[in-house]
Amino acid sequence: MGVMIDGKWHRQSIAELSDGGSFKRSETSFRDWITPDGEFPAQAGRYRLYVSLACPWAHRTLIMRALKGLQDKIPVSVVNWYMGEDGWSFEPGEGVVADPVFGAPYLRDVYAGVKPDYTGRVTVPVLLDTETRQIVSNESAEIIRMFNTAFD
């Protein structure tokens, strides 16, 4: 998996190893919250969830979205199941749902559309505020907690 550095895609992965040689996941980049009355208010149709059906972390956000009955409130874009050296793409394939917000061919283009100088991994899931074109969160555990309470 590649990485973005200052808004440019690099096919080489940056090793995320601890001093002892074990894998060390980098901190999630976007950590805001949907709340009833905050910067990101709970409004139907305002947010879009980007997922890969091949990713278990993204999959659990889809499960919570369904359990809470949010399918009509939060639409979904689905990247192609195959992640090549150019990262997650919206290349046509079974289950792929294109990005209507940025018209992005790759998920990295969504990240760059939000933050042109973004440095970091391009991961799913992504919860995007389509009104402000800001990523609210790309942390699955926080997205499922938002889905569990924000739209009650």
DAJOGI-V353755 format. One record per pair of residues at least 6 apart in sequence whose ideal C-beta (glycine too) atoms are under 6 Angstrom apart, sorted by the first residue. I is the first residue (numbers start at 1). J is the second residue. D is the distance in Angstrom with one decimal. If there is no record, write none. Layout:
((I	J	D) (I	J	D))
//
This chain:
((1	13	5.3) (2	9	5.8) (2	10	5.5) (2	11	4.6) (2	87	5.5) (3	10	5.5) (3	14	5.2) (3	121	5.7) (4	108	5.9) (4	118	5.2) (5	119	5.1) (6	117	5.3) (6	119	5.9) (7	112	5.3) (7	116	4.8) (7	117	4.8) (7	118	5.6) (9	108	5.4) (11	85	4.6) (16	24	5.0) (16	26	5.8) (18	24	4.4) (28	138	5.8) (28	139	4.1) (29	120	4.9) (30	135	4.2) (30	137	5.3) (30	138	4.9) (32	40	5.8) (32	136	4.8) (34	40	4.7) (34	42	5.3) (34	146	4.7) (34	150	4.2) (36	42	5.5) (40	129	5.7) (40	136	5.3) (42	150	4.4) (42	151	5.0) (44	73	4.0) (46	131	5.3) (47	74	5.2) (47	127	5.9) (47	129	5.9) (48	75	5.4) (48	128	4.8) (48	130	5.3) (49	74	5.5) (49	76	4.9) (49	127	5.7) (50	77	4.9) (50	124	5.9) (50	126	4.0) (51	58	3.8) (51	62	6.0) (51	78	5.7) (51	124	5.2) (51	125	5.0) (52	58	5.3) (52	79	4.9) (52	124	4.7) (53	81	5.8) (53	95	5.5) (54	81	4.5) (55	124	5.2) (57	140	4.0) (58	124	4.2) (58	125	4.1) (60	140	5.9) (61	125	4.6) (61	140	5.5) (61	143	4.9) (61	144	5.8) (64	144	4.2) (64	147	4.5) (65	74	5.9) (65	147	5.7) (68	147	5.3) (70	147	6.0) (77	97	5.0) (77	99	4.9) (78	95	5.5) (78	96	5.6) (78	97	4.4) (79	88	4.0) (79	90	6.0) (79	107	5.5) (80	89	5.1) (80	91	4.7) (80	93	4.7) (80	96	5.3) (87	106	5.6) (87	108	5.1) (87	122	5.2) (88	107	4.0) (89	106	5.1) (90	98	5.0) (90	99	5.7) (90	105	5.9) (101	130	5.4) (102	109	5.9) (102	110	5.5) (102	113	4.4) (104	110	5.0) (107	122	5.4) (108	122	4.6) (111	118	5.0) (111	122	5.4) (114	134	5.9) (114	135	5.0) (123	138	5.7) (125	140	5.4) (125	143	5.8) (126	135	5.8) (126	138	4.9) (127	136	4.6) (127	137	4.9) (127	143	5.2) (128	135	5.6) (129	136	5.4) (137	143	5.4))
//
